[in-house]
Amino acid sequence: MLRPVRLARIAADAEGVRLRGLAARVATRAAFGVVALVFLLAVLTFVHIAAWYALISIAGLSFLVSTGIVGGVDLVIAIILGLTARSSAPSEVEVEALNIRRQAVQGLPSTLSVSQLMLPVLQAAANARQGKRLG
């Protein structure tokens, strides 16, 4: 009777490990996204005017050509940073935890009831309550 409970506990622990790994990966992706946005805004703010003006005054290019060059460079930078933020694969720990959870769940009998899962919890609560009365 304890085998199904043990398997359920193993599955829950593996799921917890997997979810922590997923949360870390999502946080990393979000951080890369924020950094990409900050760099994009910094480039747009501090470099645009100087580059555009340099292309017009030093290189002697027209207004439209200078604007196109600056916009093209911005697009390339945004694509590189966006791809860096987007690329992320599950870590080995996440994959292994997911496999352990799947194996544990497959080992559970289909007739596993809530009462079987709650039995260890109820026993622990009863023991704790008896300990309080004795003390």
Secondary structure, 3 states (H helix, E strand, C coil): CHHHHHHHHHHHHHHHHHHHHHHHHHHHHHHHHHHHHHHHHHHHHHHHHHHHHHHHHCCCCCHHHHHHHHHHHHHHHHHHHHHHHHCCCCCHHHHHHHHHHHHHHHHCCCCCCHHHHHHHHHHHHHHHHHHHHHC
